[in-house]
């Protein structure tokens, strides 16, 4: 009786030490992923994974574990620093264009990619998109110096608001 109990405990200990991580749904995530970004709604996860030797943004719907393609980014690898808006409509990332790096925001609803060129030879290093996609914070480097810049995207992108959040509209007034 004592031997089977020891075997059971040893088996459980070995299974518990396998080093794999699981998400709430139970599906295993790949181990070669980095730079995770979760949408505000918790429905989408963007990660950078190695595909064919090149860091590539991968977008996953967490409700069913499916990987959703982002064809607008396919020609501009390697990728880094993904960031998602509230509902995952907008995906921001840093891409490679020629010898330089470029911050881009992809609108998954209409399929457009919006490059965010930086003046003065500044290169983006890391970014963070506001949940409503109306601003983006960029860590940039210029001549060996680091700094953070905020860009207003309100003229470029529609807001990506949580469901049920109303737009602010002025109250109607009646004329006497």
C-alpha positions as CSV (number, residue, x, y, z in Angstrom):
1,X,0.0,0.0,0.0
2,X,2.9,2.3,0.8
3,X,4.6,1.9,-2.6
4,X,1.7,2.8,-4.8
5,X,1.2,6.0,-2.7
6,X,4.9,7.0,-3.2
7,X,4.6,6.3,-7.0
8,X,1.5,8.5,-7.2
9,X,3.1,11.3,-5.3
10,X,6.3,11.1,-7.4
11,X,4.2,11.2,-10.6
12,X,2.2,14.2,-9.4
13,X,5.5,16.0,-8.5
14,X,7.0,15.3,-11.9
15,X,3.8,16.4,-13.8
16,X,3.7,19.6,-11.7
17,X,7.3,20.5,-12.7
18,X,6.9,20.4,-16.5
19,X,7.5,24.2,-16.9
20,X,4.5,24.7,-19.3
21,X,2.1,27.6,-18.7
22,X,-1.6,27.2,-19.3
23,X,-4.3,29.9,-19.9
24,X,-7.7,29.8,-18.2
25,X,-9.2,27.8,-21.1
26,X,-6.7,25.0,-20.7
27,X,-4.9,25.3,-24.0
28,X,-1.1,25.4,-23.9
29,X,0.6,28.6,-25.2
30,X,3.8,28.2,-27.2
31,X,7.0,28.7,-25.1
32,X,8.8,30.9,-27.6
33,X,6.6,33.9,-27.2
34,X,7.5,37.3,-25.7
35,X,6.2,40.9,-25.3
36,X,2.6,40.0,-24.4
37,X,-0.1,42.6,-24.8
38,X,-3.7,42.0,-23.7
39,X,-6.6,44.0,-25.0
40,X,-8.6,46.0,-22.4
41,X,-11.6,43.7,-22.8
42,X,-9.4,40.6,-22.2
43,X,-10.6,39.1,-25.5
44,X,-7.3,39.4,-27.5
45,X,-3.7,38.6,-26.8
46,X,-0.8,39.8,-29.0
47,X,2.6,38.3,-28.7
48,X,5.9,38.3,-30.6
49,X,6.8,34.8,-31.7
50,X,9.6,33.4,-33.8
51,X,8.3,32.5,-37.3
52,X,11.0,31.3,-39.7
53,X,13.7,33.0,-37.7
54,X,12.0,36.4,-37.6
55,X,10.1,37.9,-34.7
56,X,6.5,38.2,-35.8
57,X,3.4,39.6,-34.1
58,X,0.8,36.9,-33.5
59,X,-2.8,37.8,-32.5
60,X,-4.9,35.2,-30.6
61,X,-8.6,35.3,-29.7
62,X,-8.6,34.0,-26.2
63,X,-12.2,32.8,-26.2
64,X,-11.4,29.9,-28.5
65,X,-7.6,30.1,-28.8
66,X,-7.7,30.8,-32.6
67,X,-4.8,32.7,-34.2
68,X,-6.0,35.6,-36.3
69,X,-3.9,36.8,-39.2
70,X,-2.8,40.4,-39.6
71,X,-1.8,40.5,-43.3
72,X,-0.9,44.2,-43.1
73,X,2.2,43.4,-41.0
74,X,3.4,40.4,-43.0
75,X,5.8,42.3,-45.3
76,X,7.4,44.4,-42.5
77,X,9.3,42.1,-40.2
78,X,10.8,41.8,-37.7
79,X,8.1,43.0,-35.2
80,X,8.4,44.2,-31.6
81,X,6.4,45.8,-28.9
82,X,2.8,45.0,-29.8
83,X,0.0,46.9,-28.1
84,X,-3.8,46.6,-28.4
85,X,-6.8,48.9,-28.1
86,X,-9.7,48.1,-25.8
87,X,-11.6,45.7,-28.2
88,X,-8.6,44.7,-30.2
89,X,-9.6,46.8,-33.2
90,X,-6.3,48.5,-33.3
91,X,-2.9,46.7,-33.1
92,X,0.2,48.9,-32.8
93,X,3.7,47.5,-33.2
94,X,7.2,48.5,-34.3
95,X,8.2,47.1,-37.7
96,X,11.3,47.2,-39.9
97,X,11.3,49.3,-43.0
98,X,14.5,49.0,-44.9
99,X,17.2,49.9,-42.4
100,X,14.9,51.8,-40.1
101,X,12.3,51.0,-37.5
102,X,8.8,52.4,-37.8
103,X,5.8,52.5,-35.4
104,X,2.5,51.5,-37.1
105,X,-1.1,51.2,-36.1
106,X,-3.2,48.6,-37.9
107,X,-7.0,49.0,-38.1
108,X,-8.2,45.5,-38.2
109,X,-11.8,46.6,-38.9
110,X,-11.0,48.3,-42.3
111,X,-7.6,46.6,-43.0
112,X,-5.6,49.9,-43.1
113,X,-2.1,50.3,-41.7
114,X,-1.2,53.7,-40.4
115,X,2.6,54.4,-40.3
116,X,3.7,56.9,-37.6
117,X,6.9,58.4,-39.0
118,X,9.0,60.3,-36.5
119,X,10.9,63.4,-37.6
120,X,14.5,64.0,-36.9
121,X,16.0,60.6,-37.2
122,X,14.3,59.2,-34.1
123,X,13.8,55.5,-33.9
124,X,11.0,53.9,-31.9
125,X,12.0,51.3,-29.3
126,X,8.9,50.5,-27.4
127,X,5.2,51.7,-27.6
128,X,2.0,51.6,-25.7
129,X,-1.4,52.3,-27.3
130,X,-4.1,54.0,-25.2
131,X,-7.1,51.7,-24.7
132,X,-9.3,54.0,-26.8
133,X,-6.6,54.4,-29.4
134,X,-6.6,58.1,-29.2
135,X,-3.0,58.4,-28.0
136,X,0.2,56.4,-28.3
137,X,3.3,56.6,-26.0
138,X,6.6,55.9,-27.8
139,X,10.0,55.4,-26.3
140,X,12.4,56.7,-28.9
141,X,16.1,57.0,-29.3
142,X,17.9,59.9,-30.9
143,X,21.7,60.1,-31.0
144,X,22.1,57.7,-28.1
145,X,19.5,59.5,-25.9
146,X,16.2,57.9,-24.7
147,X,13.0,59.8,-24.3
148,X,9.2,59.2,-24.2
149,X,6.9,61.0,-26.6
150,X,3.1,61.1,-26.7
151,X,1.3,61.3,-30.0
152,X,-2.3,62.4,-30.5
153,X,-4.1,59.9,-32.8
154,X,-7.6,61.4,-32.5
155,X,-7.4,62.9,-36.0
156,X,-6.2,59.6,-37.5
157,X,-8.3,56.9,-35.7
158,X,-11.8,56.4,-34.4
159,X,-12.1,55.8,-30.7
160,X,-12.2,52.1,-29.7
161,X,-14.5,52.3,-26.6
162,X,-15.7,49.6,-24.3
163,X,-19.2,48.3,-25.1
164,X,-21.9,50.5,-23.5
165,X,-19.7,53.5,-23.1
166,X,-21.6,56.5,-24.6
167,X,-20.1,59.2,-26.7
168,X,-20.2,62.6,-25.1
169,X,-22.7,64.6,-27.0
170,X,-24.1,68.0,-25.9
171,X,-27.5,68.1,-24.4
172,X,-30.3,69.3,-26.7
173,X,-31.7,72.7,-25.8
174,X,-35.1,73.9,-26.6
175,X,-35.5,77.4,-28.0
176,X,-38.2,79.6,-26.4
